[in-house]
Amino acid sequence: QAIQAINGYTNMTAEEFTNMIFQKIDVNNDGELTLEEFTNGVENDEDLMELITKSFDLSNVLKVIQNG
């Protein structure tokens, strides 16, 4: 939920958000992500790479805290 809030995905539930990520990168559709699936999925999906990058950029967290 924190990743969603930081990156502006507040219009979907945490479950919907997780399902969206799995649909993008769970290539064998087994409901689990291996490290290889995750790495390849993030590297090959520009939007997901941006999402992950923003999640680790704490300046967005600081902005949220400052704005209440």
C-alpha positions as semicolon CSV with decimal commas, in nm:
position;residue;x (nm);y (nm);z (nm)
1;Q;0,000;0,000;0,000
2;A;0,290;0,235;0,075
3;I;0,440;0,177;-0,270
4;Q;0,100;0,247;-0,424
5;A;0,058;0,573;-0,232
6;I;0,407;0,696;-0,311
7;N;0,364;0,626;-0,680
8;G;0,006;0,745;-0,724
9;Y;-0,171;0,409;-0,759
10;T;-0,430;0,488;-0,493
11;N;-0,726;0,411;-0,720
12;M;-0,685;0,034;-0,678
13;T;-0,671;-0,201;-0,383
14;A;-0,343;-0,356;-0,270
15;E;-0,467;-0,689;-0,409
16;E;-0,549;-0,537;-0,749
17;F;-0,208;-0,368;-0,755
18;T;-0,030;-0,697;-0,671
19;N;-0,230;-0,884;-0,935
20;M;-0,135;-0,622;-1,194
21;I;0,235;-0,671;-1,115
22;F;0,206;-1,050;-1,124
23;Q;0,024;-1,041;-1,459
24;K;0,311;-0,840;-1,603
25;I;0,602;-1,050;-1,480
26;D;0,487;-1,398;-1,370
27;V;0,576;-1,549;-1,708
28;N;0,491;-1,910;-1,620
29;N;0,167;-1,808;-1,443
30;D;0,234;-2,018;-1,133
31;G;0,139;-1,740;-0,890
32;E;0,494;-1,711;-0,762
33;L;0,783;-1,492;-0,869
34;T;1,132;-1,627;-0,895
35;L;1,419;-1,382;-0,870
36;E;1,478;-1,435;-1,242
37;E;1,115;-1,356;-1,331
38;F;1,121;-1,045;-1,113
39;T;1,453;-0,921;-1,251
40;N;1,361;-0,985;-1,614
41;G;1,013;-0,841;-1,566
42;V;1,142;-0,518;-1,417
43;E;1,419;-0,484;-1,676
44;N;1,176;-0,538;-1,965
45;D;0,891;-0,317;-1,845
46;E;0,968;0,055;-1,847
47;D;0,666;0,146;-1,633
48;L;0,750;-0,117;-1,373
49;M;1,114;-0,008;-1,366
50;E;1,000;0,350;-1,301
51;L;0,763;0,230;-1,029
52;I;1,038;0,034;-0,852
53;T;1,286;0,320;-0,891
54;K;1,041;0,569;-0,740
55;S;0,976;0,332;-0,454
56;F;1,340;0,347;-0,352
57;D;1,367;0,723;-0,402
58;L;1,293;0,853;-0,054
59;S;1,250;1,213;-0,172
60;N;0,888;1,122;-0,263
61;V;0,833;0,995;0,091
62;L;0,969;1,319;0,230
63;K;0,728;1,519;0,010
64;V;0,431;1,314;0,134
65;I;0,537;1,366;0,495
66;Q;0,588;1,740;0,446
67;N;0,247;1,780;0,281
68;G;0,071;1,602;0,567
